Amino acid sequence: MEFFRIRRDIPFMRHALVFNVISFVTFALAVFFLVTRGLHLSIEFTGGTVLEVQYAQPADLEKTRHAVESLQLGEVQVQNFGTSRDVLVRLPVRGEARPADQAATASRAFEALCKAENGSVTTRTETTDKGEQISRPSCMTAAGGTEPVHLSRTEFVGPAVGSELASDGAKALAFVVAGIMIYLAIRFEWKFAVAAIIANLHDVIIILGFFAFFQWEFSLAVLAAVLAVLGYSVNESVVIFDRIREAFRKYRKLTTAEVIDHAITSTMSRTVITHGSTQMMVLAMLLFGGPTLHYFAVALTIGILFGIYSSVFVAAAIAMWLGVKREDLIKSNVQKAQDPDDPNAGAVV
């Protein structure tokens, strides 16, 4: 399926040096911001307490944030999730991060939320489906006994767990990179493997650079987006590499740069369809997914845009500069004569 077909090859490789200088500068800036500013890690990595509360009416996030910040617990995060009445409150680790201390901190935070709604916290005993008696805090108003805010869940993530998640995330990223290199080296040639992995790491570092510069929250969802971008970007590179191999077989008089230009030009329609469709879906998550999916969609948006750029102007150009040629991808059939006395022994047939 094609929306359009470009009849004349676009000379991408003629300007490869200029675009790669731009890529290098962008990459260097991303590394600079990562080193100087670092990532704003979420509670999943740093540890802390998470409160899920449900309001009887659509929640006023500013009012909720002010109520929690008045306790001076540090940098807190307040956001909607699910519906406008559901609110997620994240509290940082304090002191030695003992569970008892964090439970007390969570109780203070819920009391502040309840007080902001003109209610008071009482203990209510409930019976579960299994017949167990449990006690939980409940916010009740003096008039009418209504519950303006309900505590749905409290979760504590220790620093050790957060550190383990960060370590596992780094390992997952390393395994993905190694797997991609091995796959491309087997399917194509080591020069393509090196070119593709440099291009993919280029995309990942730039995403992390954006998050470091703007100090956006880096959570497990964002890490998942980064891993998805790696796979998405390598898919685009594989398509271009396949076309390069086909062009080497079909057009024997073209130079390497001309073959790469033809391969990229012939995939332009497919690139527009694939990336346009994906970006529409990601844009819908960005606009309508709420705070829970916001940074996940932001990471995917950055990754998709730079993924297209790197596949065309980084991966293909690096493969060209590494000296990829027709002989690297097309194995000629060489037969040697069986008779050692044959004067044509070793000749190419």
RODO-2510 file (C-alpha; in nm, 4 decimals, decimal comma):
residues 349
     n   res          X          Y          Z
     1     m     0,0000     0,0000     0,0000
     2     e     0,1381     0,3396    -0,0999
     3     f    -0,0007     0,6918    -0,0601
     4     f     0,2524     0,8237    -0,3091
     5     r     0,5581     0,7141    -0,5029
     6     i     0,8670     0,9285    -0,5520
     7     r     0,9996     0,8700    -0,9032
     8     r     1,3393     1,0302    -0,8505
     9     d     1,5696     0,9276    -0,5670
    10     i     1,6296     1,1946    -0,3023
    11     p     2,0052     1,2470    -0,2380
    12     f     1,9931     1,1940     0,1381
    13     m     2,3555     1,0817     0,1666
    14     r     2,4775     1,3997    -0,0025
    15     h     2,3813     1,5873     0,3152
    16     a     2,4601     1,3067     0,5601
    17     l     2,7543     1,4904     0,7179
    18     v     2,5451     1,7990     0,7983
    19     f     2,2638     1,5970     0,9545
    20     n     2,5048     1,3851     1,1554
    21     v     2,6758     1,6946     1,2933
    22     i     2,3293     1,8084     1,4090
    23     s     2,2737     1,4639     1,5620
    24     f     2,6082     1,4756     1,7414
    25     v     2,5364     1,8192     1,8873
    26     t     2,1893     1,7078     2,0040
    27     f     2,3365     1,3891     2,1499
    28     a     2,6103     1,5844     2,3307
    29     l     2,3544     1,8246     2,4806
    30     a     2,1447     1,5306     2,6012
    31     v     2,4478     1,3726     2,7692
    32     f     2,5377     1,7101     2,9247
    33     f     2,1923     1,7524     3,0795
    34     l     2,1918     1,3918     3,2012
    35     v     2,5258     1,4452     3,3769
    36     t     2,4552     1,7922     3,5187
    37     r     2,0842     1,7718     3,6015
    38     g     2,0117     1,4007     3,6180
    39     l     1,6744     1,2310     3,5908
    40     h     1,3810     1,3153     3,8139
    41     l     1,3107     0,9597     3,9249
    42     s     0,9644     0,8620     4,0421
    43     i     0,8801     0,6883     4,3666
    44     e     0,9102     0,3476     4,1972
    45     f     1,2863     0,4077     4,1814
    46     t     1,3493     0,6300     4,4854
    47     g     1,0976     0,4798     4,7280
    48     g     0,8088     0,6515     4,9070
    49     t     0,4403     0,6243     4,9885
    50     v     0,1462     0,6236     4,7490
    51     l    -0,2094     0,7129     4,8544
    52     e    -0,5082     0,6513     4,6314
    53     v    -0,8114     0,8519     4,7395
    54     q    -1,1559     0,8929     4,5887
    55     y    -1,3605     1,2093     4,6268
    56     a    -1,7369     1,2246     4,6339
    57     q    -1,7193     1,5115     4,3830
    58     p    -1,4650     1,5918     4,1092
    59     a    -1,1396     1,6627     4,2896
    60     d    -0,9791     2,0063     4,3137
    61     l    -0,6145     1,9129     4,2564
    62     e    -0,4783     2,2503     4,3675
    63     k    -0,6691     2,2269     4,6926
    64     t    -0,5482     1,8700     4,7445
    65     r    -0,1878     1,9609     4,6670
    66     h    -0,1977     2,2594     4,9039
    67     a    -0,3384     2,0429     5,1860
    68     v    -0,0568     1,7884     5,1537
    69     e     0,2195     2,0444     5,1020
    70     s     0,1158     2,2220     5,4218
    71     l     0,2556     1,9217     5,6125
    72     q     0,6025     2,0015     5,4720
    73     l     0,6745     1,6406     5,3824
    74     g     0,8987     1,7337     5,0928
    75     e     0,8252     1,7250     4,7217
    76     v     0,4835     1,5627     4,6819
    77     q     0,3054     1,4690     4,3603
    78     v    -0,0709     1,4925     4,3128
    79     q    -0,2488     1,3783     3,9965
    80     n    -0,5733     1,2334     3,8681
    81     f    -0,5951     0,8747     3,7517
    82     g    -0,8917     0,6933     3,6062
    83     t    -1,1660     0,9523     3,6667
    84     s    -1,1761     1,3126     3,7853
    85     r    -1,2734     1,1894     4,1335
    86     d    -0,9739     0,9558     4,1727
    87     v    -0,6503     1,1148     4,2948
    88     l    -0,3029     0,9684     4,3369
    89     v    -0,0807     1,1262     4,6044
    90     r     0,2913     1,0376     4,6122
    91     l     0,4967     1,1157     4,9227
    92     p     0,8791     1,0954     4,9290
    93     v     1,0824     0,8817     5,1690
    94     r     1,1542     1,0506     5,5001
    95     g     1,4068     0,9596     5,7663
    96     e     1,5069     0,5938     5,7794
    97     a     1,2041     0,4964     5,5730
    98     r     1,0713     0,2463     5,8258
    99     p     0,7250     0,1113     5,7385
   100     a     0,5797     0,2367     6,0690
   101     d     0,7066     0,5904     6,0002
   102     q     0,5736     0,5875     5,6471
   103     a     0,2361     0,4596     5,7721
   104     a     0,2222     0,7506     6,0154
   105     t     0,3109     0,9909     5,7332
   106     a     0,0328     0,8467     5,5184
   107     s    -0,2139     0,8899     5,8054
   108     r    -0,1126     1,2543     5,8486
   109     a    -0,1574     1,3153     5,4779
   110     f    -0,5053     1,1594     5,4763
   111     e    -0,6031     1,3650     5,7805
   112     a    -0,4944     1,6810     5,5980
   113     l    -0,7039     1,5843     5,2953
   114     c    -1,0011     1,5097     5,5159
   115     k    -0,9648     1,8380     5,7044
   116     a    -0,9548     2,0286     5,3756
   117     e    -1,3005     1,8834     5,3020
   118     n    -1,4327     1,9945     5,6449
   119     g    -1,4303     1,6394     5,7774
   120     s    -1,2649     1,4444     6,0571
   121     v    -1,0938     1,1060     6,0484
   122     t    -1,2482     0,8198     6,2393
   123     t    -1,1725     0,4485     6,2448
   124     r    -1,4270     0,2251     6,0813
   125     t    -1,4390    -0,1522     6,1167
   126     e    -1,5463    -0,3475     5,8117
   127     t    -1,5981    -0,7138     5,7326
   128     t    -1,4354    -0,8481     5,4189
   129     d    -1,5822    -1,1094     5,1841
   130     k    -1,3804    -1,3718     5,3703
   131     g    -1,5316    -1,2709     5,7044
   132     e    -1,2205    -1,0936     5,8324
   133     q    -1,2548    -0,7840     6,0491
   134     i    -1,0364    -0,4945     5,9346
   135     s    -1,0090    -0,1354     6,0547
   136     r    -0,9453     0,1531     5,8212
   137     p    -0,9493     0,5316     5,8534
   138     s    -1,2600     0,7039     5,7261
   139     c    -1,3296     1,0734     5,6670
   140     m    -1,6748     1,1811     5,7883
   141     t    -1,8404     1,5223     5,8002
   142     a    -2,0248     1,6467     6,1051
   143     a    -2,3405     1,7245     5,9094
   144     g    -2,5076     1,4271     5,7496
   145     g    -2,2253     1,1833     5,8143
   146     t    -2,1185     1,1752     5,4474
   147     e    -1,7743     1,0649     5,3357
   148     p    -1,6278     1,3451     5,1166
   149     v    -1,2987     1,1618     5,0558
   150     h    -1,2359     0,7884     5,0717
   151     l    -0,8935     0,6257     5,1208
   152     s    -0,8813     0,3462     4,8616
   153     r    -0,5264     0,2229     4,9003
   154     t    -0,1942     0,2943     5,0684
   155     e     0,1306     0,1500     4,9363
   156     f     0,4851     0,1901     5,0618
   157     v     0,7873     0,1380     4,8334
   158     g     1,1165     0,1078     5,0192
   159     p     1,4436     0,2534     4,8861
   160     a     1,5879    -0,0968     4,8460
   161     v     1,2979    -0,1977     4,6212
   162     g     1,3346     0,1228     4,4209
   163     s     1,7072     0,0638     4,3774
   164     e     1,6389    -0,2924     4,2616
   165     l     1,3863    -0,1683     4,0057
   166     a     1,6395     0,0837     3,8711
   167     s     1,9040    -0,1883     3,8442
   168     d     1,6630    -0,4280     3,6704
   169     g     1,5596    -0,1518     3,4297
   170     a     1,9239    -0,0872     3,3334
   171     k     1,9776    -0,4599     3,2802
   172     a     1,6668    -0,4816     3,0624
   173     l     1,7969    -0,1948     2,8489
   174     a     2,1385    -0,3622     2,8144
   175     f     1,9829    -0,6975     2,7167
   176     v     1,7654    -0,5306     2,4529
   177     v     2,0663    -0,3516     2,3025
   178     a     2,2738    -0,6731     2,2969
   179     g     1,9870    -0,8712     2,1422
   180     i     1,9381    -0,6141     1,8670
   181     m     2,3076    -0,6161     1,7779
   182     i     2,3207    -0,9968     1,7588
   183     y     2,0033    -1,0115     1,5471
   184     l     2,1248    -0,7513     1,2970
   185     a     2,4733    -0,9038     1,2741
   186     i     2,3207    -1,2419     1,1885
   187     r     2,0550    -1,1123     0,9501
   188     f     2,2689    -0,8544     0,7695
   189     e     2,6309    -0,7736     0,8515
   190     w     2,8236    -0,6422     1,1512
   191     k     2,8544    -0,2944     0,9983
   192     f     2,4753    -0,2664     0,9916
   193     a     2,4579    -0,3927     1,3501
   194     v     2,6995    -0,1223     1,4686
   195     a     2,5191     0,1476     1,2690
   196     a     2,1746     0,0476     1,3968
   197     i     2,2734     0,0267     1,7628
   198     i     2,4437     0,3687     1,7494
   199     a     2,1258     0,5115     1,5956
   200     n     1,9047     0,3424     1,8564
   201     l     2,1176     0,4586     2,1497
   202     h     2,1061     0,8038     1,9905
   203     d     1,7247     0,7946     2,0247
   204     v     1,7337     0,6659     2,3837
   205     i     1,9875     0,9220     2,5058
   206     i     1,7947     1,2075     2,3461
   207     i     1,4712     1,0943     2,5170
   208     l     1,6534     1,0821     2,8514
   209     g     1,8073     1,4217     2,7749
   210     f     1,4622     1,5763     2,7291
   211     f     1,3484     1,4300     3,0611
   212     a     1,6638     1,5567     3,2334
   213     f     1,6384     1,9077     3,0869
   214     f     1,2697     1,9596     3,1699
   215     q     1,2923     1,7491     3,4893
   216     w     0,9910     1,5440     3,3873
   217     e     0,9171     1,2450     3,6080
   218     f     1,0961     0,9302     3,4935
   219     s     0,8793     0,6349     3,5977
   220     l     0,8453     0,2679     3,5088
   221     a     0,5963     0,3665     3,2380
   222     v     0,8564     0,5937     3,0783
   223     l     1,1146     0,3144     3,0972
   224     a     0,8667     0,0905     2,9142
   225     a     0,8295     0,3621     2,6496
   226     v     1,2077     0,3806     2,6077
   227     l     1,2278     0,0036     2,5535
   228     a     0,9388     0,0262     2,3061
   229     v     1,1208     0,3006     2,1145
   230     l     1,4258     0,0752     2,0853
   231     g     1,2191    -0,1937     1,9164
   232     y     1,0274     0,0579     1,7080
   233     s     1,3424     0,2294     1,5826
   234     v     1,5218    -0,0926     1,4945
   235     n     1,2174    -0,2009     1,2931
   236     e     1,2538     0,1074     1,0745
   237     s     1,6262     0,0401     1,0350
   238     v     1,5620    -0,3228     0,9350
   239     v     1,3175    -0,2130     0,6640
   240     i     1,5745     0,0280     0,5189
   241     f     1,8540    -0,2294     0,5435
   242     d     1,6368    -0,4825     0,3589
   243     r     1,5806    -0,2349     0,0776
   244     i     1,9550    -0,1622     0,0646
   245     r     2,0270    -0,5317     0,0200
   246     e     1,7622    -0,5600    -0,2529
   247     a     1,8989    -0,2515    -0,4307
   248     f     2,2527    -0,3924    -0,4238
   249     r     2,1230    -0,7029    -0,6022
   250     k     1,9118    -0,5152    -0,8530
   251     y     2,1254    -0,2114    -0,9409
   252     r     2,4830    -0,3230    -0,9890
   253     k     2,6081     0,0019    -1,1432
   254     l     2,4975     0,2284    -0,8572
   255     t     2,7421     0,3454    -0,5937
   256     t     2,6844     0,2687    -0,2258
   257     a     2,5514     0,6206    -0,1592
   258     e     2,3113     0,5944    -0,4549
   259     v     2,1897     0,2537    -0,3392
   260     i     2,1175     0,3913     0,0107
   261     d     1,9389     0,6949    -0,1367
   262     h     1,7203     0,4657    -0,3487
   263     a     1,6415     0,2399    -0,0509
   264     i     1,5368     0,5298     0,1719
   265     t     1,3344     0,6989    -0,1036
   266     s     1,1476     0,3773    -0,1860
   267     t     1,0386     0,3398     0,1783
   268     m     0,9126     0,6977     0,2220
   269     s     0,5472     0,6105     0,1617
   270     r     0,5634     0,3181     0,4053
   271     t     0,7325     0,5432     0,6630
   272     v     0,4594     0,8071     0,6363
   273     i     0,1806     0,5483     0,6747
   274     t     0,3397     0,3544     0,9614
   275     h     0,4702     0,6424     1,1677
   276     g     0,1699     0,8637     1,0967
   277     s    -0,0714     0,5958     1,2223
   278     t     0,1396     0,5287     1,5325
   279     q     0,1773     0,8968     1,6109
   280     m    -0,1996     0,9515     1,5917
   281     m    -0,2501     0,6817     1,8541
   282     v     0,0242     0,8250     2,0752
   283     l    -0,1164     1,1750     2,0323
   284     a    -0,4562     1,0502     2,1502
   285     m    -0,2901     0,9119     2,4658
   286     l    -0,1064     1,2402     2,5139
   287     l    -0,4212     1,4514     2,4862
   288     f    -0,6820     1,2271     2,6478
   289     g    -0,4864     0,9734     2,8539
   290     g    -0,4563     1,1979     3,1586
   291     p    -0,1511     1,2422     3,3842
   292     t    -0,1030     0,8671     3,4229
   293     l    -0,0162     0,8234     3,0527
   294     h     0,1174     1,1733     2,9893
   295     y     0,4921     1,1154     3,0179
   296     f     0,4615     0,7702     2,8631
   297     a     0,3101     0,9340     2,5543
   298     v     0,5665     1,2160     2,5623
   299     a     0,8539     0,9654     2,5595
   300     l     0,6957     0,7739     2,2706
   301     t     0,6385     1,0960     2,0734
   302     i     1,0018     1,2017     2,1086
   303     g     1,1194     0,8496     2,0299
   304     i     0,9061     0,8154     1,7152
   305     l     1,0208     1,1490     1,5732
   306     f     1,3885     1,0918     1,6420
   307     g     1,3533     0,7255     1,5422
   308     i     1,2605     0,8264     1,1881
   309     y     1,5442     1,0776     1,1798
   310     s     1,8075     0,8364     1,3100
   311     s     1,7071     0,5501     1,0796
   312     v     1,7489     0,7729     0,7739
   313     f     2,0314     1,0114     0,8618
   314     v     2,2242     0,8222     1,1318
   315     a     2,2043     0,4456     1,0770
   316     a     2,2281     0,4538     0,6968
   317     a     2,5044     0,7151     0,6980
   318     i     2,7152     0,5307     0,9555
   319     a     2,6798     0,2082     0,7558
   320     m     2,8025     0,3971     0,4490
   321     w     3,1005     0,5429     0,6352
   322     l     3,1891     0,2023     0,7774
   323     g     3,2380     0,0928     0,4184
   324     v     2,9436    -0,1367     0,3567
   325     k     2,9502    -0,2699     0,0020
   326     r     2,7712    -0,5145    -0,2242
   327     e     3,0068    -0,7995    -0,1347
   328     d     2,9134    -0,7696     0,2336
   329     l     2,5505    -0,8588     0,1631
   330     i     2,5640    -1,0732    -0,1504
   331     k     2,7748    -1,3865    -0,1372
   332     s     2,9053    -1,4898    -0,4767
   333     n     2,9029    -1,8564    -0,5662
   334     v     3,2603    -1,9715    -0,5819
   335     q     3,3411    -2,3201    -0,7024
   336     k     3,6828    -2,4716    -0,7138
   337     a     3,7808    -2,7464    -0,9511
   338     q     3,8183    -3,0853    -0,7942
   339     d     4,1293    -3,1816    -0,9980
   340     p     4,4407    -3,0271    -0,8399
   341     d     4,6155    -3,0457    -1,1796
   342     d     4,3410    -2,8493    -1,3477
   343     p     4,4874    -2,5130    -1,4627
   344     n     4,1459    -2,3518    -1,3933
   345     a     4,1429    -2,4666    -1,0293
   346     g     4,0253    -2,1863    -0,8012
   347     a     3,8682    -1,9880    -1,0823
   348     v     3,5438    -1,8077    -1,0149
   349     v     3,2553    -1,9622    -1,2044
***
